[in-house]
Amino acid sequence: MTPGEQLPAGFEWAREGRLVIALRSDVRELLLPLVQQWAESRLPAGRPLAGGRGGAAAFDLSAGLSVVLRPCRRGGLVSRVNREIYFGWRPRPWRELVVTEALRSRGVATVEMLGAGVRWRGPLWYRGAVVSREIPAALNLWRHLETVAPAARVRACERAAAVIRRMHDAGVVHPDLNLQNFLVREDKVGSEVLVIDLDRARLAPARKADREAAFLRLQRSVRRLDPQRRIVTSECLTALRAIGEVG
């Protein structure tokens, strides 16, 4: 999408030179200075997030609003030579905002998006960042599994599989799932698992092959993060395998 295209209800475009931002209207005045500071590479040090999330940090913008700003960062081999520059006319941050808000509107547990900024560095290349409301004390699924008892690990994996089934049923496909694409929020009545980091997800009917591929990607994530299978046991993998089922 590009400026001029329709944003989710309650969002608007803002432009300052090469910086173009999709902002939620009710927090525009609080959010705009933070995204400007990011774009100018003078972002103040924020609060580190429990479990770590690739350069993301939390910021208290007012007494009632704490946000997470996450710069878009590349992974894999390409990150060794290019950590933050992306290419194309349809920037990932804006697409992530649209897909995430579509999921929220369809009842799937995910974060509450507040903004997505793109700082054009030249024709077709840019840096990007997204801003969401902070979920206090939440851990990504991998960090959560490291901290809880075996029975709780299985329950968390069951909930992760359930949220991905709901995502697929809601018409969204995520081509790059891993154990760090989930947040686990604990409260007095139990835990909730949310799917996050939807920068590569797309609005499309989920085919059987897409559902099966989602489990295979998580299985690869397990091999990378837990090669000795000390944390993600066979019972956990069985729970995650339910991702491939129709919800």
KOLSE-772281 format. One line per 2 residues: number of its first residue (from 1); for each residue x, y, z of N, C-alpha, C, O. Coordinates in steps of 0.2 Angstrom, whole numbers, plus 5000, padded with zeros to 4 digits. Example, Ala and Ser with C-alpha at 12.3 -4.5 7.8 and 13.67 -1.06 7.14 Angstrom:
1) 5066:4972:5039:5062:4978:5039:5066:4984:5039:5071:4983:5042 | 5064:4989:5035:5068:4995:5036:5064:5000:5039:5067:5006:5040
REM end
This chain:
1) 5004:4994:5000:5000:5000:5000:5004:5006:5000:5010:5006:5002 | 5002:5012:4998:5005:5018:4998:5001:5024:5000:4994:5023:5000
3) 5003:5029:5002:4999:5035:5004:4994:5037:4999:4995:5037:4993 | 4988:5038:5001:4982:5038:4997:4978:5032:4997:4972:5033:4996
5) 4981:5026:4999:4977:5020:4999:4973:5020:5006:4975:5024:5011 | 4968:5016:5007:4964:5017:5013:4967:5013:5018:4970:5007:5017
7) 4968:5016:5024:4970:5013:5030:4965:5010:5034:4959:5012:5033 | 4966:5006:5039:4961:5003:5044:4957:5009:5047:4960:5015:5048
9) 4951:5008:5049:4947:5014:5052:4951:5016:5058:4954:5013:5062 | 4951:5023:5059:4954:5026:5064:4962:5028:5063:4965:5031:5068
11) 4964:5027:5057:4971:5028:5056:4971:5034:5050:4967:5035:5047 | 4977:5037:5050:4978:5043:5045:4985:5043:5043:4990:5040:5046
13) 4986:5046:5037:4993:5047:5035:4996:5053:5037:4993:5058:5038 | 5003:5053:5039:5006:5059:5040:5013:5059:5036:5016:5054:5036
15) 5015:5065:5034:5021:5065:5030:5026:5071:5032:5023:5077:5033 | 5032:5070:5033:5037:5075:5034:5043:5073:5030:5047:5069:5032
17) 5044:5077:5024:5049:5075:5020:5049:5068:5017:5044:5066:5015 | 5055:5064:5019:5055:5057:5017:5052:5053:5022:5052:5047:5020
19) 5049:5055:5027:5046:5051:5032:5039:5051:5031:5035:5056:5031 | 5036:5045:5030:5029:5044:5029:5026:5039:5034:5029:5033:5035
21) 5021:5041:5038:5019:5037:5044:5011:5036:5043:5008:5040:5041 | 5009:5030:5045:5002:5028:5046:5001:5028:5053:5004:5024:5057
23) 4997:5033:5056:4996:5034:5063:4989:5033:5065:4984:5035:5061 | 4988:5030:5071:4981:5030:5074:4979:5037:5076:4983:5040:5080
25) 4974:5040:5074:4972:5047:5075:4972:5049:5082:4974:5055:5083 | 4969:5045:5086:4969:5047:5093:4975:5047:5097:4975:5050:5103
27) 4981:5045:5094:4987:5045:5098:4992:5049:5094:4998:5049:5095 | 4990:5052:5088:4994:5056:5084:4999:5060:5087:5005:5060:5086
29) 4997:5065:5091:5001:5070:5094:5007:5066:5099:5012:5069:5100 | 5005:5061:5102:5010:5057:5107:5015:5053:5103:5021:5053:5104
31) 5012:5050:5097:5016:5046:5093:5021:5049:5088:5027:5046:5087 | 5019:5054:5085:5023:5057:5080:5030:5059:5082:5034:5058:5078
33) 5031:5062:5088:5038:5064:5090:5042:5058:5090:5048:5058:5089 | 5040:5053:5093:5044:5047:5094:5046:5044:5087:5052:5042:5086
35) 5041:5043:5082:5043:5041:5076:5048:5045:5072:5053:5043:5069 | 5047:5052:5073:5052:5057:5070:5059:5056:5073:5064:5056:5069
37) 5059:5054:5080:5066:5053:5083:5069:5047:5080:5075:5047:5079 | 5065:5042:5079:5068:5035:5076:5070:5037:5069:5076:5035:5067
39) 5066:5040:5065:5068:5042:5058:5075:5046:5058:5079:5045:5053 | 5076:5050:5063:5082:5054:5063:5088:5051:5066:5093:5054:5068
41) 5087:5045:5068:5092:5041:5072:5094:5044:5078:5100:5044:5080 | 5089:5047:5082:5091:5050:5088:5086:5048:5093:5084:5051:5098
43) 5084:5041:5093:5079:5039:5097:5082:5038:5104:5087:5035:5105 | 5078:5040:5109:5081:5039:5116:5081:5032:5118:5077:5028:5115
45) 5085:5030:5123:5085:5024:5126:5078:5022:5129:5076:5026:5133 | 5075:5017:5127:5069:5015:5130:5070:5009:5135:5076:5007:5136
47) 5064:5007:5137:5065:5001:5142:5066:4995:5138:5062:4993:5133 | 5071:4991:5140:5072:4984:5137:5066:4980:5138:5062:4980:5143
49) 5064:4975:5133:5058:4971:5134:5061:4964:5136:5066:4962:5135 | 5056:4961:5141:5058:4955:5143:5058:4950:5138:5054:4950:5133
51) 5063:4946:5137:5064:4941:5132:5067:4944:5126:5069:4940:5121 | 5068:4950:5125:5071:4953:5119:5068:4952:5113:5065:4947:5112
53) 5067:4957:5109:5064:4957:5102:5067:4961:5097:5065:4966:5095 | 5073:4959:5095:5077:4962:5090:5077:4969:5089:5074:4972:5084
55) 5079:4973:5094:5080:4980:5093:5074:4984:5096:5074:4990:5096 | 5069:4980:5098:5063:4984:5100:5064:4986:5107:5068:4983:5111
57) 5060:4992:5109:5061:4994:5116:5054:4998:5117:5050:4999:5113 | 5053:4998:5124:5046:5001:5126:5047:5008:5128:5053:5010:5131
59) 5042:5013:5127:5043:5020:5129:5036:5022:5132:5031:5020:5130 | 5036:5025:5137:5031:5028:5141:5029:5035:5138:5033:5040:5139
61) 5024:5035:5134:5022:5042:5131:5017:5046:5135:5017:5052:5134 | 5014:5043:5140:5009:5047:5144:5008:5042:5150:5010:5036:5150
63) 5004:5044:5155:5002:5040:5160:4998:5034:5158:4998:5029:5162 | 4994:5035:5153:4990:5029:5151:4992:5025:5144:4989:5021:5142
65) 4998:5027:5142:5000:5024:5135:5008:5023:5135:5012:5027:5136 | 5009:5016:5135:5016:5014:5134:5016:5010:5128:5012:5006:5127
67) 5021:5011:5124:5021:5008:5117:5028:5004:5116:5033:5005:5120 | 5028:5000:5111:5034:4997:5109:5035:4999:5102:5031:4998:5097
69) 5041:5001:5101:5044:5003:5094:5049:4998:5092:5054:4997:5095 | 5047:4995:5086:5051:4989:5084:5054:4991:5077:5050:4991:5072
71) 5060:4993:5076:5063:4994:5069:5063:4987:5065:5064:4982:5068 | 5062:4988:5059:5062:4982:5055:5069:4980:5054:5073:4984:5052
73) 5070:4974:5055:5077:4971:5055:5077:4965:5051:5073:4960:5051 | 5082:4964:5046:5083:4958:5042:5086:4952:5047:5090:4953:5051
75) 5084:4946:5045:5087:4940:5048:5091:4936:5043:5092:4938:5037 | 5094:4930:5045:5097:4926:5040:5104:4929:5038:5107:4933:5041
77) 5106:4926:5032:5113:4927:5030:5113:4935:5027:5118:4938:5028 | 5107:4937:5025:5108:4944:5022:5109:4949:5027:5112:4954:5026
79) 5107:4947:5034:5108:4952:5039:5116:4954:5040:5117:4959:5044 | 5120:4949:5038:5127:4951:5039:5130:4957:5035:5135:4960:5037
81) 5126:4958:5029:5128:4964:5025:5123:4969:5025:5125:4975:5023 | 5117:4968:5027:5111:4973:5027:5106:4971:5032:5102:4967:5032
83) 5107:4975:5037:5103:4974:5043:5096:4977:5043:5091:4975:5046 | 5095:4983:5040:5089:4987:5040:5086:4990:5034:5081:4994:5034
85) 5090:4990:5028:5087:4993:5022:5083:4988:5019:5085:4982:5018 | 5077:4990:5016:5072:4986:5012:5071:4989:5006:5072:4995:5005
87) 5068:4986:5001:5067:4988:4994:5060:4987:4992:5057:4982:4994 | 5057:4991:4988:5050:4990:4986:5046:4996:4987:5047:5001:4991
89) 5040:4997:4983:5036:5002:4984:5030:5001:4989:5026:5005:4990 | 5029:4995:4991:5024:4993:4996:5027:4991:5002:5028:4985:5004
91) 5030:4996:5006:5034:4994:5012:5030:4989:5017:5024:4990:5018 | 5035:4985:5020:5032:4980:5025:5029:4983:5031:5024:4980:5033
93) 5031:4989:5034:5028:4991:5040:5021:4993:5039:5016:4991:5043 | 5019:4996:5033:5012:4998:5032:5008:4991:5031:5002:4991:5033
95) 5011:4986:5027:5007:4980:5026:5006:4977:5033:5001:4974:5034 | 5011:4977:5037:5010:4974:5044:5005:4977:5048:5001:4973:5051
97) 5004:4983:5048:4999:4987:5051:4992:4985:5049:4988:4983:5053 | 4991:4984:5042:4985:4982:5039:4983:4975:5041:4977:4974:5043
99) 4988:4971:5040:4986:4964:5042:4985:4963:5049:4980:4959:5051 | 4989:4966:5053:4988:4965:5061:4981:4968:5063:4977:4964:5067
101) 4979:4973:5060:4973:4976:5062:4967:4972:5059:4961:4972:5062 | 4968:4969:5053:4963:4965:5051:4962:4959:5055:4956:4956:5056
103) 4967:4956:5058:4967:4950:5062:4963:4952:5069:4959:4948:5071 | 4965:4958:5071:4962:4960:5078:4954:4961:5076:4950:4959:5081
105) 4952:4964:5071:4945:4965:5069:4941:4958:5068:4935:4958:5069 | 4945:4953:5067:4942:4946:5066:4942:4942:5072:4941:4936:5072
107) 4945:4945:5078:4945:4941:5084:4951:4937:5085:4950:4933:5090 | 4956:4938:5082:4962:4934:5083:4967:4938:5088:4968:4944:5087
109) 4970:4934:5092:4974:4937:5098:4980:4940:5095:4984:4936:5092 | 4981:4946:5094:4987:4949:5092:4988:4956:5095:4984:4958:5100
111) 4994:4960:5094:4995:4966:5097:4990:4972:5094:4987:4971:5089 | 4990:4977:5098:4986:4983:5095:4991:4988:5092:4995:4991:5095
113) 4990:4988:5085:4995:4993:5081:4993:5000:5082:4987:5002:5083 | 4998:5004:5083:4997:5011:5084:5000:5015:5078:4998:5021:5076
115) 5005:5013:5075:5008:5016:5069:5013:5012:5065:5015:5007:5068 | 5015:5015:5059:5020:5011:5055:5023:5017:5051:5020:5020:5047
117) 5030:5018:5052:5034:5023:5049:5039:5020:5044:5041:5015:5044 | 5039:5024:5038:5044:5022:5033:5048:5028:5031:5045:5034:5030
119) 5055:5028:5032:5059:5033:5030:5063:5031:5024:5067:5027:5024 | 5061:5035:5018:5063:5033:5012:5071:5036:5012:5072:5041:5013
121) 5075:5031:5009:5082:5033:5009:5084:5035:5001:5089:5038:5000 | 5079:5033:4997:5080:5034:4990:5075:5031:4986:5070:5028:4989
123) 5074:5031:4980:5069:5028:4976:5069:5020:4977:5074:5017:4976 | 5064:5017:4980:5063:5010:4981:5067:5007:4987:5067:5001:4988
125) 5070:5011:4991:5073:5009:4997:5072:5013:5003:5072:5019:5002 | 5071:5009:5009:5069:5013:5015:5071:5009:5021:5073:5003:5021
127) 5070:5012:5027:5070:5009:5033:5063:5010:5036:5059:5014:5034 | 5061:5005:5040:5055:5005:5043:5054:5003:5050:5059:5000:5053
129) 5049:5005:5053:5047:5003:5060:5040:5003:5061:5036:5006:5058 | 5038:4999:5066:5031:4999:5068:5030:5000:5076:5035:4999:5080
131) 5025:5003:5078:5023:5004:5085:5017:5001:5087:5012:5002:5083 | 5017:4998:5092:5011:4994:5095:5010:4996:5103:5015:4998:5106
133) 5005:4995:5105:5004:4996:5112:5007:4990:5116:5007:4985:5114 | 5011:4992:5122:5015:4988:5125:5010:4983:5129:5005:4985:5132
135) 5012:4976:5129:5009:4971:5133:5014:4970:5139:5019:4966:5138 | 5013:4973:5145:5018:4972:5150:5019:4965:5152:5015:4961:5153
137) 5026:4964:5154:5028:4958:5156:5027:4952:5152:5028:4946:5154 | 5026:4953:5145:5025:4947:5141:5032:4945:5138:5036:4949:5137
139) 5032:4938:5137:5038:4935:5134:5036:4932:5127:5031:4930:5126 | 5041:4932:5123:5040:4928:5117:5040:4920:5119:5042:4918:5124
141) 5037:4916:5115:5035:4909:5116:5041:4905:5118:5041:4902:5123 | 5047:4906:5115:5053:4903:5117:5055:4904:5124:5057:4900:5127
143) 5055:4911:5125:5058:4913:5132:5053:4910:5137:5055:4908:5143 | 5046:4910:5136:5041:4908:5140:5042:4900:5142:5042:4898:5147
145) 5044:4896:5136:5045:4889:5137:5051:4888:5142:5051:4883:5145 | 5056:4892:5141:5062:4891:5145:5060:4892:5153:5064:4890:5157
147) 5055:4896:5154:5054:4898:5161:5049:4894:5165:5048:4895:5171 | 5045:4889:5162:5039:4886:5165:5040:4879:5165:5045:4876:5162
149) 5036:4875:5169:5037:4868:5170:5034:4864:5164:5031:4867:5159 | 5036:4858:5163:5034:4854:5157:5027:4854:5155:5025:4855:5149
151) 5023:4854:5160:5015:4853:5158:5013:4860:5156:5009:4860:5151 | 5016:4866:5158:5014:4872:5156:5017:4874:5149:5014:4877:5145
153) 5022:4870:5147:5025:4871:5140:5020:4868:5135:5019:4871:5130 | 5017:4862:5137:5013:4859:5132:5007:4864:5132:5004:4864:5126
155) 5004:4866:5137:4998:4871:5137:4999:4877:5132:4995:4879:5128 | 5005:4880:5133:5007:4886:5129:5008:4884:5122:5005:4888:5117
157) 5010:4878:5120:5011:4876:5113:5004:4874:5110:5002:4876:5105 | 4999:4872:5114:4992:4871:5112:4989:4877:5111:4985:4878:5106
159) 4990:4882:5115:4987:4889:5114:4990:4892:5107:4987:4896:5104 | 4997:4891:5106:5000:4894:5100:4997:4891:5094:4996:4894:5089
161) 4996:4884:5094:4993:4881:5088:4986:4883:5087:4984:4884:5081 | 4982:4885:5093:4975:4887:5092:4975:4894:5089:4971:4895:5085
163) 4979:4898:5091:4979:4905:5088:4981:4905:5081:4978:4909:5077 | 4986:4901:5079:4987:4900:5072:4982:4897:5068:4980:4899:5062
165) 4978:4892:5070:4972:4890:5067:4967:4895:5066:4964:4896:5061 | 4966:4899:5071:4961:4905:5070:4964:4910:5065:4960:4913:5062
167) 4970:4911:5065:4973:4916:5060:4972:4913:5053:4969:4917:5049 | 4973:4907:5052:4971:4904:5045:4964:4904:5044:4962:4906:5038
169) 4960:4902:5049:4953:4903:5047:4950:4910:5046:4945:4911:5042 | 4954:4915:5049:4952:4922:5047:4955:4924:5041:4953:4930:5039
171) 4958:4920:5037:4961:4922:5030:4967:4926:5030:4968:4930:5026 | 4972:4924:5035:4979:4927:5035:4984:4921:5034:4983:4916:5038
173) 4989:4921:5030:4994:4917:5030:5001:4920:5032:5002:4925:5029 | 5005:4917:5036:5011:4919:5039:5016:4915:5036:5017:4909:5038
175) 5021:4917:5031:5026:4913:5028:5032:4912:5032:5037:4908:5029 | 5033:4915:5038:5039:4914:5041:5038:4913:5049:5041:4917:5053
177) 5034:4909:5051:5033:4908:5058:5039:4905:5062:5042:4901:5059 | 5040:4907:5068:5045:4904:5072:5043:4905:5079:5038:4908:5080
179) 5046:4902:5084:5044:4902:5091:5044:4909:5094:5041:4910:5099 | 5048:4914:5090:5048:4921:5093:5043:4925:5090:5042:4931:5091
181) 5038:4922:5086:5033:4926:5083:5026:4926:5087:5021:4927:5085 | 5027:4924:5093:5022:4923:5098:5023:4927:5104:5029:4927:5106
183) 5019:4930:5108:5019:4933:5114:5015:4929:5119:5009:4928:5117 | 5017:4928:5125:5013:4925:5130:5012:4930:5136:5017:4932:5139
185) 5006:4931:5137:5004:4936:5142:5001:4932:5148:4996:4928:5147 | 5004:4933:5154:5001:4929:5160:4997:4934:5164:4998:4940:5165
187) 4991:4931:5167:4987:4935:5172:4984:4931:5177:4986:4925:5177 | 4980:4933:5181:4978:4929:5187:4973:4923:5184:4973:4918:5188
189) 4971:4923:5179:4966:4918:5176:4970:4913:5171:4967:4909:5169 | 4976:4914:5170:4980:4910:5166:4984:4914:5161:4986:4919:5162
191) 4985:4911:5155:4990:4914:5150:4986:4914:5143:4982:4910:5142 | 4988:4919:5139:4986:4920:5133:4992:4920:5128:4997:4924:5130
193) 4991:4917:5122:4996:4917:5117:4994:4922:5111:4988:4921:5109 | 4998:4927:5109:4996:4931:5104:5001:4930:5098:5007:4928:5099
195) 4999:4930:5092:5003:4930:5086:5006:4937:5085:5002:4942:5085 | 5012:4938:5083:5015:4945:5082:5020:4945:5076:5021:4940:5073
197) 5022:4951:5075:5028:4952:5069:5025:4949:5063:5028:4944:5060 | 5020:4952:5060:5016:4950:5054:5019:4954:5048:5015:4955:5043
199) 5025:4956:5048:5027:4960:5042:5027:4956:5036:5027:4959:5030 | 5028:4949:5036:5028:4946:5030:5021:4942:5029:5020:4938:5024
201) 5016:4943:5033:5010:4939:5033:5006:4943:5027:5007:4948:5025 | 5001:4939:5024:4997:4942:5019:4989:4940:5020:4988:4934:5023
203) 4985:4944:5018:4978:4942:5018:4976:4938:5012:4976:4940:5006 | 4975:4931:5013:4974:4926:5008:4971:4920:5012:4972:4918:5017
205) 4966:4917:5008:4963:4910:5011:4969:4905:5012:4974:4904:5008 | 4969:4902:5018:4974:4897:5020:4972:4891:5017:4967:4888:5019
207) 4976:4888:5013:4975:4881:5010:4978:4876:5015:4982:4878:5019 | 4977:4870:5013:4979:4864:5017:4987:4865:5017:4990:4864:5023
209) 4990:4866:5012:4997:4866:5011:5000:4872:5016:5005:4871:5018 | 4996:4878:5016:4999:4883:5020:4999:4881:5027:5003:4883:5031
211) 4994:4878:5030:4993:4876:5037:4999:4871:5038:5002:4871:5044 | 5000:4866:5034:5005:4861:5035:5012:4864:5035:5016:4863:5039
213) 5013:4869:5031:5019:4873:5030:5021:4877:5037:5026:4877:5039 | 5015:4879:5040:5016:4883:5046:5019:4879:5051:5024:4881:5055
215) 5017:4873:5052:5020:4868:5057:5027:4866:5055:5032:4866:5060 | 5029:4865:5049:5036:4864:5047:5040:4869:5048:5046:4868:5050
217) 5038:4876:5047:5042:4881:5049:5044:4882:5057:5049:4883:5059 | 5038:4880:5061:5040:4880:5068:5044:4875:5070:5048:4875:5074
219) 5044:4869:5067:5048:4863:5068:5055:4865:5067:5060:4863:5070 | 5057:4869:5061:5063:4871:5060:5066:4876:5065:5072:4876:5067
221) 5061:4880:5068:5063:4885:5073:5065:4881:5079:5070:4883:5083 | 5061:4876:5081:5063:4871:5086:5070:4869:5086:5074:4869:5090
223) 5072:4866:5080:5078:4863:5079:5084:4868:5080:5089:4867:5082 | 5082:4874:5078:5088:4880:5078:5088:4882:5085:5094:4883:5088
225) 5083:4883:5089:5083:4886:5096:5085:4880:5101:5088:4882:5106 | 5082:4874:5100:5083:4869:5105:5085:4863:5102:5081:4858:5102
227) 5091:4862:5099:5093:4856:5095:5094:4850:5099:5093:4845:5097 | 5094:4851:5106:5095:4845:5110:5088:4843:5113:5087:4838:5116
229) 5083:4847:5111:5076:4846:5113:5075:4845:5121:5072:4841:5123 | 5079:4850:5124:5078:4850:5131:5072:4853:5134:5069:4852:5139
231) 5069:4858:5130:5063:4862:5131:5057:4860:5128:5052:4858:5130 | 5058:4860:5121:5052:4858:5117:5052:4850:5116:5055:4848:5111
233) 5048:4847:5120:5048:4840:5120:5044:4837:5115:5040:4841:5111 | 5043:4831:5114:5039:4828:5109:5032:4829:5110:5028:4830:5106
235) 5030:4830:5117:5023:4832:5118:5021:4839:5116:5016:4840:5113 | 5026:4844:5116:5026:4850:5114:5025:4850:5106:5020:4854:5104
237) 5029:4846:5103:5028:4846:5096:5022:4843:5093:5019:4845:5088 | 5019:4838:5097:5013:4836:5095:5007:4841:5096:5003:4841:5092
239) 5008:4845:5101:5003:4851:5102:5004:4856:5096:4999:4858:5094 | 5010:4857:5094:5011:4862:5089:5008:4859:5082:5006:4863:5078
241) 5009:4853:5081:5007:4850:5075:4999:4851:5073:4997:4851:5068 | 4995:4853:5079:4988:4854:5077:4987:4861:5073:4982:4862:5071
243) 4993:4864:5072:4992:4870:5068:4990:4868:5061:4986:4872:5058 | 4992:4862:5059:4990:4860:5052:4983:4858:5052:4980:4856:5046
245) 4979:4858:5057:4972:4856:5057:4968:4862:5055:4969:4867:5056 | 4962:4860:5052:4957:4865:5051:4953:4867:5057:4951:4862:5060
247) 4953:4874:5059:4950:4876:5065:4942:4875:5065:4939:4876:5070
REM end
